[in-house]
Amino acid sequence: MSKRDYYEVLGVEKNASEADLKKSFRRLAMKHHPDRNPDDAAAEAKFKEAKEAYEVLGDANKRAAYDQFGHAGVEKTAGGGGPGGQGFGDIFEDIFGDIFGGAGGRRGGGNRAYRGSDLQYNLELSLEDAVFGTEVDIRVPSMQSCGACNGNGAKKGSSPTTCQTCRGQGQVRLQQGFFSVQQTCPQCHGQGKIIADPCDECQGQGRVEEHKTLSVRIPMGVDTGDRIRLGGEGEVGLNGGPAGDLYVQVHVKEHELFTRDGDNLYCDVPIRFTTATLGGEIEVPTLEGKVTLKVPAETQSGKKFRLRNKGVKSVRSASVGDLICTVVLETPVNLTARQRELLTELDASMEEGGKRHSPREHGWLDKAKGFFDDVKHDLFGDKD
């Protein structure tokens, strides 16, 4: 009897992803496996058929051979679980390990080494330190290997012993009806070893919380949201595994004069109305010191001046941003009687000049007048 197409068996398309294959097989296996269908030969046959299909399509090499040659390309390997192949127990653990605690899950593993956790440290920097770079010392809490027991968890003079229940594997194999599955060893809780006399310092964990001081070099141009990675400075691994990494998360504090947008800096510069009117020179702060800015006559409030290369050097390139200065006209306050008198005279003389001295004001007034005339016409129409 000819075999059905494996893709048809699993109910998937030929371009199905690995995740789709696994999902389909899992659904069919749960539906047809013999424990759920006792004394049902048809269900057992469907289960074996789905198992065979997934053994082939779930293996990239076998799938490629099947796609090219059909069943003839995989006859010697399908369902065999021989050398180079994947046995049924391995497939079951891969698919259902998260349910039954098999090797496919995260639990168990005996003396397997595990990488330590990554850590994050939030670092606040001034704008100056972020722009020019600096070196700072940080104190970081983390789990480190216990010095009293050299990380093995046993009191000095003793040592861990191999768990006799799982023989150091961290897992035990259980027979559940038709299936043989693995579960975390209940005796050693997946560690593969027993500590009869735990270390007083770490209570058998092999790790203790410690603070360490690290020197961190901050490159020029970092900004809020940037991260600096310190490899191997995270938590120590388990069972001799490598340490995790430490990520220093940068946050730049607000500055009293400057705001930053990318590589550019922005600054508001108040100026007297006489300087704006007659022109002149003003001192402008930069992160590198004061510079002189020439203000042309008749400068309006809100005018922007760009100071090239006075911004921030990019952390990712050699380019340097600019400093954008916005002049803000300051209305004089606390005037003396004489100053008020002089301003009154000035205002009267400018009123005589009309539009010549205040073109923007008069232009705005003309537009406003035209607007109200249009509104009046719409409401009341023309009247003699």
C-alpha positions in Angstrom: 0.0 0.0 0.0 1.4 3.4 -1.0 2.1 5.9 1.7 0.3 9.2 1.9 2.1 12.4 1.2 3.7 13.6 4.4 2.5 17.2 4.0 -1.0 15.9 3.5 -0.6 13.7 6.6 0.3 16.8 8.7 -2.3 19.0 6.9 0.3 21.7 5.9 1.5 23.3 2.7 4.8 22.4 1.2 6.2 25.8 2.2 5.2 25.4 5.8 7.6 26.7 8.4 9.2 24.6 11.1 6.9 26.1 13.7 3.9 25.2 11.5 5.1 21.6 11.3 5.6 21.3 15.0 2.2 22.9 15.7 0.4 20.5 13.4 2.2 17.4 14.7 1.5 18.4 18.3 -2.2 18.7 17.5 -2.4 15.3 15.8 -0.4 13.6 18.4 -2.6 14.9 21.2 -5.7 13.8 19.3 -4.6 10.3 18.3 -2.1 9.1 20.8 -3.0 5.7 22.3 -3.4 6.8 25.9 -6.3 8.9 24.8 -7.7 6.3 22.5 -7.3 2.9 24.2 -8.0 -0.1 22.1 -8.4 2.1 19.0 -6.2 0.6 16.3 -7.2 3.3 13.8 -6.1 6.1 16.1 -2.8 4.4 16.8 -2.2 4.0 13.1 -2.9 7.7 12.5 -0.5 8.6 15.4 2.3 6.5 13.9 1.7 8.0 10.5 1.9 11.6 11.9 5.0 10.6 13.8 6.7 9.3 10.7 5.8 12.4 8.7 7.1 14.7 11.3 10.4 12.7 11.7 11.1 13.4 8.1 9.7 17.0 7.6 11.0 18.1 10.9 14.6 17.3 9.8 16.0 19.8 7.3 18.2 17.2 5.5 15.4 14.6 5.3 12.9 17.1 4.2 15.2 18.2 1.3 15.6 14.6 0.2 11.9 14.0 0.5 11.0 17.1 -1.5 13.4 16.0 -4.3 12.9 12.2 -4.4 9.6 11.6 -2.4 9.3 8.6 -0.1 12.2 6.8 -2.0 14.6 9.5 -0.7 13.9 8.8 3.0 12.9 5.1 3.1 16.0 4.1 5.0 15.7 6.8 7.6 12.0 7.5 8.2 10.9 6.2 11.6 14.3 4.5 12.2 15.8 6.7 14.8 19.2 5.3 13.8 22.6 7.0 13.6 22.3 10.5 12.5 18.5 10.4 12.9 16.2 11.6 15.6 14.5 8.9 17.7 10.9 9.0 18.7 11.7 9.8 22.3 13.7 12.8 21.1 10.9 14.0 19.0 8.4 13.6 21.8 10.6 15.6 24.2 11.1 18.3 21.6 7.4 18.7 21.0 5.9 18.1 24.4 8.9 18.9 26.7 7.2 22.1 28.0 4.2 20.0 29.2 5.9 16.9 30.6 9.2 18.6 31.8 11.3 16.7 29.3 14.7 17.7 27.9 13.2 20.0 25.5 12.2 22.4 28.3 14.4 24.7 30.4 14.4 22.6 33.5 16.8 19.8 34.3 20.2 19.4 32.7 22.3 17.9 35.5 25.7 19.5 35.6 25.1 21.5 32.4 26.6 24.9 32.5 24.3 27.9 32.3 25.2 31.4 31.3 24.8 34.1 34.0 22.1 36.7 33.7 22.7 40.1 32.1 22.4 43.1 34.3 21.5 46.8 33.6 22.8 49.8 35.4 21.1 53.2 34.9 23.7 56.0 34.7 22.9 59.7 34.8 25.3 62.0 33.0 25.6 65.8 32.7 25.4 67.2 29.2 29.0 68.1 29.3 30.1 64.6 30.2 27.9 63.1 27.5 29.3 65.5 24.9 33.0 65.3 25.7 33.1 61.8 27.2 34.4 60.8 30.6 35.3 57.9 32.8 33.1 57.0 35.8 33.1 54.5 38.5 29.9 52.6 39.2 29.1 50.2 42.0 27.0 47.2 40.8 25.3 44.5 42.9 25.4 41.1 41.3 25.6 37.4 42.1 29.2 36.2 42.2 30.8 32.8 42.8 31.0 32.0 46.5 34.6 32.3 47.7 34.1 30.1 50.7 33.1 27.0 48.7 34.7 28.0 45.3 31.2 27.9 43.8 30.3 24.3 44.5 27.8 25.0 47.3 29.4 22.5 49.8 30.9 23.5 53.1 34.7 23.6 53.2 36.1 20.1 53.6 33.2 18.5 51.9 32.0 18.2 48.3 28.8 17.5 46.4 28.0 13.9 45.6 26.4 12.5 42.5 22.6 12.1 42.8 21.9 8.3 42.9 18.3 8.8 41.7 19.3 10.3 38.3 23.0 9.3 38.3 24.0 12.9 37.8 21.8 13.5 34.8 19.4 15.8 36.5 16.5 14.0 34.8 14.7 10.7 35.2 12.8 8.8 32.5 9.3 7.8 33.3 7.0 5.4 31.4 3.6 7.0 30.8 1.5 4.4 28.8 2.7 4.4 25.3 5.3 7.2 25.9 8.6 7.3 27.6 9.2 10.8 28.9 11.8 12.6 30.9 11.2 14.7 34.0 13.3 16.8 36.3 14.8 14.6 39.0 12.7 15.1 42.2 15.7 14.3 44.4 18.3 16.8 43.2 15.8 19.2 41.4 17.7 18.9 38.1 21.2 19.7 39.5 22.5 16.2 39.2 24.2 16.4 42.6 23.4 16.3 46.2 24.9 18.7 48.8 24.6 17.0 52.1 26.5 19.8 54.0 25.7 23.2 52.5 28.1 26.1 52.6 27.3 28.6 55.4 28.0 31.6 53.2 25.8 30.7 50.2 23.5 28.1 51.7 24.4 25.7 49.0 23.7 28.0 46.0 27.3 28.4 45.1 26.7 32.1 44.5 26.5 35.1 46.8 25.4 38.7 46.2 28.3 41.1 46.2 29.0 44.7 45.1 31.8 45.4 42.7 33.2 48.7 41.5 33.7 49.1 37.8 35.4 51.9 35.8 33.3 52.7 32.7 34.6 54.8 29.8 31.9 57.0 28.3 32.6 57.8 24.7 32.1 61.3 23.3 28.6 62.1 22.0 26.5 59.5 23.9 22.8 60.5 24.4 19.8 59.3 26.4 18.9 55.8 25.4 22.4 54.7 24.4 23.8 51.5 26.0 27.4 50.6 26.8 28.1 46.9 27.0 30.6 45.5 29.5 31.2 41.9 28.5 31.3 39.3 31.3 30.5 41.8 34.0 27.0 40.4 34.7 26.1 37.6 37.0 28.3 34.6 37.2 27.1 31.5 35.4 25.9 28.3 37.0 28.0 25.1 37.0 31.0 27.0 35.6 29.0 28.7 32.8 30.1 32.0 31.4 29.1 35.3 33.2 26.4 37.5 31.7 27.0 41.0 30.4 26.4 44.4 32.1 24.6 47.1 30.1 25.1 50.6 31.2 21.9 52.6 30.2 22.7 56.3 29.6 20.3 59.1 30.7 21.5 62.7 30.1 20.2 65.2 32.6 18.5 68.5 31.5 20.9 71.5 31.1 20.1 74.9 32.3 21.1 76.6 29.0 21.1 74.0 26.2 18.7 71.5 24.8 19.9 68.7 22.5 18.3 67.2 19.4 20.6 64.6 17.8 24.0 66.2 17.3 22.7 69.8 17.4 22.4 72.0 20.5 19.8 74.8 20.9 19.9 77.9 23.1 17.7 80.9 23.7 19.6 84.2 23.9 17.8 87.2 25.3 18.9 90.6 23.8 17.9 94.2 24.5 15.6 95.9 22.0 18.2 98.5 21.4 20.7 95.8 20.3 18.1 94.3 18.1 17.3 97.6 16.6 20.8 99.1 16.2 22.8 95.9 15.9 25.8 95.0 17.9 27.8 92.2 19.4 26.7 89.8 22.2 28.5 87.0 24.1 27.0 83.6 23.6 27.8 80.5 25.7 28.9 77.3 24.1 30.1 74.1 25.8 33.6 75.1 24.9 33.4 78.6 26.2 32.1 82.0 25.2 32.0 83.2 21.6 31.0 86.6 20.1 27.9 86.8 18.0 27.3 89.7 15.6 23.7 90.8 15.6 22.7 92.8 12.5 20.5 95.9 12.8 16.8 95.5 12.7 17.0 91.9 14.0 13.5 90.5 14.9 12.7 88.4 18.0 12.9 84.7 17.1 15.7 85.1 14.6 18.0 82.0 14.6 21.8 82.1 14.3 23.8 78.9 13.5 27.2 78.5 15.0 28.9 75.8 12.9 30.6 72.8 14.7 29.6 74.1 18.2 27.3 71.2 18.8 28.0 67.6 19.6 30.4 65.2 17.9 28.5 62.1 16.8 29.2 59.0 18.7 28.8 57.0 15.5 30.8 59.2 13.0 33.3 62.1 12.8 30.6 64.6 12.1 29.9 67.5 14.5 26.6 69.2 15.0 25.9 72.9 15.3 24.7 75.3 18.0 21.4 77.0 17.1 20.9 80.3 18.9 17.5 81.9 19.0 17.4 85.6 20.0 14.5 86.6 22.2 13.7 90.3 22.5 13.5 91.4 26.1 11.1 94.1 27.0 12.8 96.6 29.4 11.4 96.7 33.0 11.9 98.9 36.0 12.2 102.1 33.9 13.0 105.5 35.4 10.8 108.5 34.7 13.4 109.8 32.3 13.6 106.5 30.4 9.8 106.5 30.1 9.9 110.0 28.8 12.5 109.1 26.2 10.5 106.0 25.1 7.4 108.1 24.8 9.2 110.5 22.5 10.6 107.7 20.5 7.2 106.1 20.1 5.7 109.4 18.9 8.4 109.9 16.3 8.0 106.3 15.1 4.2 106.8 14.8 4.9 109.7 12.4 6.9 107.3 10.2 4.0 104.9 10.0 4.6 101.7 8.1 8.2 102.6 7.4 9.3 101.8 11.0 6.9 99.0 11.7 6.0 97.2 8.5 5.1 93.9 10.2 2.7 95.5 12.6 0.9 97.5 10.0 0.8 94.6 7.6 -0.9 92.5 10.3 -3.3 95.3 11.1 -4.3 95.6 7.5 -4.9 91.8 7.3 -7.0 92.0 10.5 -9.1 94.9 9.1 -9.7 93.0 5.9 -10.8 89.9 7.8 -13.3 91.8 9.9 -14.6 93.6 6.8 -15.3 90.3 5.2 -17.1 89.0 8.3 -19.2 92.1 8.4 -20.1 91.7 4.7 -21.1 88.1 5.2 -23.3 88.9 8.1 -25.0 92.1 7.1 -24.3 92.5 3.3 -23.8 95.8 1.6 -25.7 98.7 3.2 -26.1 102.2 1.8 
